[in-house]
């Protein structure tokens, strides 16, 4: 559970950075665009990790077909 919380916090920090870049007016520059892409990638990795942790803890349902019992 601690890993899930840490991953969520670390996913929100880059998103706050994108907000900072947008509020500062740097989003229109090439540097701002590339920094935003890098921060989105970092946030995506941590959100993916949080999703896998939530599924491992049973907080998210598994996707796909439900397996029935062994058919004879």
Backbone bond lengths (Angstrom), bond angles and torsions (degrees), N, CA, C in turn:
res aa  C-N    CA-C-N  psi(-1)  N-CA   C-N-CA  omega(-1)  CA-C   N-CA-C  phi
1 X - - - 1.455 - - 1.532 110.28 -
2 X 1.313 116.37 -35.59 1.461 120.34 179.58 1.528 110.63 -65.30
3 X 1.329 116.30 -38.96 1.458 120.06 178.99 1.530 110.77 -64.09
4 X 1.322 116.29 -36.69 1.459 120.52 178.31 1.528 110.60 -63.91
5 X 1.311 116.90 -45.44 1.466 120.05 179.40 1.523 112.08 -65.03
6 X 1.307 116.66 -41.45 1.469 120.26 178.96 1.525 110.25 -64.08
7 X 1.332 116.91 -41.37 1.468 119.95 178.86 1.516 111.59 -64.28
8 X 1.320 117.17 -39.47 1.464 119.66 178.43 1.524 111.59 -66.61
9 X 1.314 116.78 -40.16 1.463 119.91 177.72 1.524 110.53 -64.95
10 X 1.333 115.83 -43.99 1.458 119.45 -179.60 1.528 112.11 -71.04
11 X 1.318 118.63 -17.63 1.464 121.00 173.96 1.525 110.79 -81.67
12 X 1.322 117.52 -29.29 1.460 120.35 -179.41 1.524 112.77 -79.12
13 X 1.308 117.60 -27.11 1.472 120.65 -178.68 1.530 111.32 -62.66
14 X 1.351 120.14 -48.29 1.470 117.96 176.90 1.528 113.50 -63.84
15 X 1.333 117.42 -32.30 1.463 119.23 177.22 1.522 110.88 -67.10
16 X 1.320 117.02 -34.75 1.461 120.30 173.91 1.528 110.53 -66.23
17 X 1.325 116.39 -35.16 1.462 120.35 176.16 1.516 112.15 -63.41
18 X 1.330 116.64 -37.90 1.461 120.01 176.81 1.525 109.59 -66.07
19 X 1.321 117.15 -38.40 1.459 120.14 175.49 1.514 112.01 -62.32
20 X 1.318 115.79 -39.47 1.459 120.99 178.66 1.539 110.19 -64.31
21 X 1.322 115.69 -43.88 1.464 120.04 179.31 1.527 110.08 -62.36
22 X 1.343 116.19 -42.06 1.460 119.73 179.17 1.513 112.26 -67.20
23 X 1.325 117.00 -39.91 1.462 120.48 -179.45 1.530 111.48 -69.43
24 X 1.317 116.58 -30.05 1.459 120.35 -179.83 1.513 113.63 -80.74
25 X 1.329 116.56 -7.25 1.456 119.48 179.52 1.512 113.84 82.16
26 X 1.315 118.42 12.11 1.463 121.81 -178.00 1.515 112.38 -91.04
27 X 1.322 117.01 -2.29 1.464 120.12 -175.99 1.527 111.51 -67.45
28 X 1.308 117.33 -24.43 1.460 120.67 -177.81 1.526 112.65 -82.01
29 X 1.310 118.12 -10.45 1.465 120.29 179.66 1.520 109.80 -88.12
30 X 1.309 115.60 162.29 1.464 120.66 178.54 1.526 109.80 -64.14
31 X 1.320 116.60 -41.62 1.464 119.79 178.57 1.524 111.09 -61.48
32 X 1.311 116.97 -41.33 1.456 120.73 179.87 1.523 112.18 -66.27
33 X 1.327 116.07 -38.86 1.464 119.68 178.62 1.517 111.72 -65.17
34 X 1.323 116.56 -46.17 1.459 119.12 -179.72 1.525 111.40 -68.02
35 X 1.323 117.79 -37.08 1.462 120.10 176.68 1.521 110.46 -64.43
36 X 1.324 117.14 -38.35 1.462 120.86 177.67 1.523 111.16 -64.38
37 X 1.331 117.28 -41.51 1.459 120.40 177.68 1.529 111.68 -63.79
38 X 1.316 116.74 -41.35 1.455 120.66 178.38 1.524 110.40 -64.45
39 X 1.333 117.07 -43.73 1.465 120.28 179.47 1.519 111.58 -66.67
40 X 1.341 118.18 -35.83 1.460 120.29 175.32 1.521 111.76 -64.65
41 X 1.328 117.19 -38.25 1.462 120.48 177.91 1.528 110.89 -65.39
42 X 1.320 116.57 -42.34 1.463 120.49 178.94 1.526 110.28 -63.31
43 X 1.333 116.53 -44.58 1.462 120.32 178.74 1.525 110.74 -63.09
44 X 1.321 117.02 -38.70 1.460 120.73 178.48 1.509 113.21 -63.16
45 X 1.317 116.75 -39.83 1.459 120.35 178.33 1.519 110.52 -64.29
46 X 1.320 117.20 -44.20 1.461 119.52 -179.73 1.527 111.62 -70.09
47 X 1.334 118.09 -34.18 1.463 119.79 176.19 1.525 111.43 -69.37
48 X 1.323 117.25 -35.64 1.460 120.55 174.68 1.523 110.48 -63.02
49 X 1.323 116.30 -43.77 1.457 120.64 177.53 1.524 110.98 -62.54
50 X 1.317 117.18 -41.83 1.465 120.77 178.53 1.521 110.59 -64.08
51 X 1.314 117.61 -39.94 1.455 120.63 178.16 1.516 112.60 -64.04
52 X 1.333 116.45 -41.26 1.462 119.45 178.20 1.522 111.33 -67.98
53 X 1.329 117.00 -36.75 1.466 120.08 176.68 1.524 110.97 -66.29
54 X 1.337 117.00 -41.04 1.467 120.24 179.28 1.523 110.84 -64.71
55 X 1.331 116.70 -37.87 1.463 119.07 177.81 1.516 111.08 -68.80
56 X 1.333 117.18 -38.31 1.467 120.45 178.49 1.528 111.51 -65.71
57 X 1.328 116.66 -31.54 1.467 120.41 178.32 1.530 112.31 -82.99
58 X 1.327 117.55 -5.75 1.455 121.08 179.78 1.515 113.65 84.83
59 X 1.317 117.93 14.85 1.463 121.15 179.76 1.522 112.33 -82.88
60 X 1.319 117.37 -22.11 1.464 122.56 178.24 1.524 108.80 -118.70
61 X 1.328 117.23 141.25 1.468 118.47 177.98 1.524 110.31 -74.94
62 X 1.302 115.16 154.22 1.456 120.06 176.84 1.520 109.23 -79.45
63 X 1.319 116.53 143.69 1.450 121.50 179.81 1.523 109.69 -93.97
64 X 1.293 115.79 158.48 1.466 119.79 177.69 1.511 111.12 111.14
65 X 1.330 113.67 -173.64 1.460 119.50 -178.66 1.521 110.25 -73.50
66 X 1.308 114.35 144.18 1.459 118.98 174.96 1.521 107.89 -82.50
67 X 1.313 115.41 134.04 1.454 120.08 179.96 1.522 109.36 -86.79
68 X 1.307 114.34 131.90 1.440 118.79 176.43 1.512 108.38 -91.01
69 X 1.306 115.41 173.31 1.468 120.06 178.79 1.520 110.87 -60.60
70 X 1.294 116.43 170.16 1.467 120.91 -178.79 1.519 110.33 -63.53
71 X 1.312 115.84 126.71 1.464 120.33 179.07 1.514 109.47 -90.07
72 X 1.315 115.34 136.08 1.461 119.53 -178.33 1.507 111.70 -97.74
